[in-house]
Amino acid sequence: MDSELPVALALLLVTLAGTATVLTRDPVRQATVLAGLGLALALLFAVLQAPDVALSQLAVGTVLTPLMVLLSVRKVRRKAARSERREEHR
């Protein structure tokens, strides 16, 4: 019974982080919350004694995926700003 408590707490943390990620509307904030979800998942994998999966999740889910989201948002916003400037000059 004692070994089930850390798993239950980690699952609760993943559930809360996943819900927060879905409910966040601003893409920049969502990327930050997504990094928190990646961290929660890495913790869950560590608790479930899967250290290799936990390390992969740390690298991909906590760092790379949110970074790609942020870079994409930046590019889209720059492109939209450029389009607005072109429309103003016409």
Backbone bond lengths (Angstrom), bond angles and torsions (degrees), N, CA, C in turn:
res aa  C-N    CA-C-N  psi(-1)  N-CA   C-N-CA  omega(-1)  CA-C   N-CA-C  phi
1 M - - - 1.442 - - 1.525 110.77 -
2 D 1.332 117.37 -35.49 1.457 120.66 -179.29 1.524 111.96 -67.41
3 S 1.313 117.84 -30.11 1.462 120.47 -179.21 1.525 111.80 -76.37
4 E 1.336 117.23 -16.02 1.456 120.88 179.44 1.525 112.41 -81.27
5 L 1.307 117.61 -23.67 1.465 121.05 -176.97 1.527 112.63 -63.90
6 P 1.333 120.81 -48.03 1.470 119.20 177.87 1.530 112.95 -61.47
7 V 1.329 117.11 -36.48 1.463 120.48 178.62 1.523 109.83 -66.25
8 A 1.315 116.64 -43.88 1.469 120.50 179.54 1.521 110.94 -63.36
9 L 1.318 117.36 -41.52 1.471 120.69 178.89 1.526 111.13 -66.58
10 A 1.322 117.17 -40.66 1.465 120.46 178.45 1.526 110.53 -65.84
11 L 1.326 117.17 -40.02 1.469 120.15 176.88 1.523 111.65 -64.59
12 L 1.315 116.72 -38.68 1.468 120.86 176.56 1.526 110.43 -63.31
13 L 1.316 116.20 -42.29 1.466 120.68 178.49 1.531 111.07 -63.42
14 V 1.316 117.56 -42.27 1.466 121.77 177.87 1.529 110.10 -63.55
15 T 1.330 116.48 -41.92 1.466 120.64 178.58 1.518 111.41 -61.62
16 L 1.318 116.83 -45.51 1.466 120.78 179.76 1.530 111.34 -65.24
17 A 1.331 116.65 -43.04 1.466 120.12 -179.47 1.526 111.11 -67.19
18 G 1.326 117.30 -39.10 1.455 120.77 177.93 1.518 111.98 -65.01
19 T 1.320 115.99 -41.92 1.465 120.56 177.61 1.524 110.62 -64.41
20 A 1.315 116.89 -43.19 1.467 120.33 178.66 1.525 111.14 -62.90
21 T 1.315 116.95 -37.28 1.467 120.69 178.70 1.523 110.97 -63.81
22 V 1.311 116.19 -43.77 1.463 120.53 -178.96 1.526 111.47 -68.17
23 L 1.313 117.15 -36.20 1.463 120.95 -175.85 1.527 113.54 -81.75
24 T 1.313 117.64 -13.66 1.461 121.01 179.30 1.520 108.97 -79.37
25 R 1.332 116.26 128.27 1.463 120.11 -174.44 1.526 113.61 -96.95
26 D 1.315 118.49 -34.89 1.462 121.57 -178.81 1.528 109.14 -73.44
27 P 1.338 117.94 123.95 1.466 119.93 -175.73 1.532 114.39 -59.44
28 V 1.316 117.40 -34.71 1.472 119.02 -179.93 1.530 110.35 -68.33
29 R 1.321 116.11 -45.05 1.471 119.22 177.08 1.518 110.83 -66.42
30 Q 1.326 116.18 -35.94 1.452 120.14 179.65 1.533 110.90 -63.20
31 A 1.317 117.51 -36.92 1.464 120.43 177.32 1.531 110.76 -64.21
32 T 1.320 115.93 -37.29 1.468 119.70 178.14 1.522 110.82 -67.23
33 V 1.329 116.12 -43.87 1.464 120.07 179.00 1.531 110.09 -67.24
34 L 1.327 116.28 -34.62 1.466 120.78 176.56 1.535 111.06 -61.83
35 A 1.314 116.46 -37.11 1.470 119.67 176.01 1.534 110.10 -63.58
36 G 1.335 115.87 -38.44 1.468 119.62 176.13 1.519 111.79 -64.16
37 L 1.327 116.54 -38.26 1.466 120.31 176.21 1.524 110.40 -63.84
38 G 1.327 116.72 -41.29 1.465 120.02 177.45 1.520 111.78 -61.39
39 L 1.315 115.45 -39.10 1.466 120.08 177.70 1.533 111.07 -66.35
40 A 1.335 116.16 -41.83 1.466 120.12 178.24 1.528 110.89 -63.26
41 L 1.321 116.74 -40.76 1.469 119.97 177.66 1.524 111.55 -65.39
42 A 1.324 116.43 -39.69 1.473 119.72 177.63 1.530 110.18 -62.01
43 L 1.319 116.16 -39.88 1.465 120.43 177.39 1.532 110.34 -63.69
44 L 1.328 116.15 -43.60 1.465 119.89 178.05 1.526 110.72 -59.32
45 F 1.329 117.19 -45.52 1.462 120.06 179.73 1.526 111.28 -63.72
46 A 1.322 117.28 -36.59 1.462 120.11 177.92 1.527 110.64 -66.17
47 V 1.334 116.15 -41.71 1.466 120.43 178.42 1.528 110.53 -64.31
48 L 1.326 116.37 -34.74 1.465 120.52 178.56 1.529 112.69 -81.75
49 Q 1.315 116.96 9.94 1.459 124.83 176.80 1.526 112.77 61.51
50 A 1.340 114.44 47.06 1.463 121.10 174.53 1.527 107.50 -125.78
51 P 1.347 117.52 72.71 1.464 119.98 -173.21 1.528 114.06 -65.49
52 D 1.323 117.35 -32.28 1.460 119.12 178.87 1.523 111.28 -67.14
53 V 1.316 116.69 -40.44 1.465 120.85 177.28 1.525 109.98 -68.61
54 A 1.323 116.30 -37.62 1.469 120.35 178.86 1.527 111.12 -62.93
55 L 1.324 116.87 -42.25 1.466 119.77 178.53 1.529 111.61 -66.47
56 S 1.316 116.48 -39.75 1.466 119.77 176.83 1.520 110.45 -63.39
57 Q 1.320 116.66 -42.05 1.461 121.09 178.58 1.524 110.93 -63.56
58 L 1.313 117.49 -38.80 1.467 120.54 176.70 1.518 110.96 -59.69
59 A 1.312 115.91 -45.14 1.463 119.74 -177.06 1.520 111.55 -70.32
60 V 1.317 116.77 -48.23 1.464 120.59 -173.56 1.523 111.68 -84.37
61 G 1.319 117.10 -53.82 1.462 120.77 -173.22 1.507 115.04 -75.43
62 T 1.318 116.93 -27.84 1.459 119.60 -176.87 1.521 112.18 -96.20
63 V 1.323 117.68 -29.56 1.463 120.09 -174.96 1.531 112.49 -113.09
64 L 1.307 117.61 -59.84 1.465 120.62 -170.31 1.526 113.86 -68.70
65 T 1.314 118.25 -47.43 1.464 119.97 -177.43 1.525 112.03 -62.97
66 P 1.343 119.56 -50.23 1.475 118.04 176.97 1.533 112.79 -60.87
67 L 1.324 116.94 -35.35 1.462 119.78 177.96 1.530 110.91 -63.79
68 M 1.328 117.36 -42.60 1.462 120.73 178.01 1.528 111.09 -64.36
69 V 1.319 117.49 -37.71 1.467 120.64 177.13 1.521 109.75 -63.76
70 L 1.319 116.87 -45.82 1.466 120.51 -179.55 1.525 111.71 -62.93
71 L 1.316 117.20 -42.53 1.460 120.17 178.64 1.527 111.51 -65.10
72 S 1.313 116.93 -38.29 1.468 120.68 178.27 1.522 111.28 -65.87
73 V 1.319 116.66 -44.01 1.469 120.89 178.84 1.525 109.68 -62.07
74 R 1.306 116.52 -41.66 1.464 120.08 179.57 1.528 111.04 -61.56
75 K 1.325 116.22 -44.04 1.456 120.15 -178.94 1.533 111.02 -65.58
76 V 1.301 117.24 -43.15 1.469 120.87 179.68 1.528 110.24 -63.52
77 R 1.323 116.81 -42.81 1.470 119.78 -179.74 1.530 111.26 -66.40
78 R 1.314 117.57 -38.16 1.478 119.93 177.46 1.517 111.11 -65.35
79 K 1.325 116.05 -41.37 1.460 120.53 179.93 1.533 110.32 -65.33
80 A 1.317 117.23 -40.27 1.464 121.07 178.55 1.525 110.64 -65.57
81 A 1.328 117.00 -40.28 1.467 120.42 178.66 1.524 110.63 -65.33
82 R 1.337 117.46 -39.28 1.465 121.19 177.40 1.529 110.87 -63.25
83 S 1.306 116.68 -41.05 1.465 120.66 178.96 1.519 111.12 -64.26
84 E 1.326 116.34 -40.31 1.466 120.24 178.43 1.523 111.06 -63.50
85 R 1.316 117.02 -41.61 1.466 120.12 178.87 1.523 111.63 -64.39
86 R 1.326 116.84 -38.93 1.464 120.29 177.98 1.525 110.45 -64.11
87 E 1.323 116.69 -39.93 1.458 120.00 179.78 1.518 111.48 -67.09
88 E 1.310 117.97 -34.46 1.472 122.03 178.84 1.517 111.60 -67.67
89 H 1.325 117.44 -34.25 1.461 121.61 -176.95 1.526 112.34 -79.45
90 R 1.294 118.18 -12.41 1.469 120.39 -179.03 1.490 111.66 -82.29
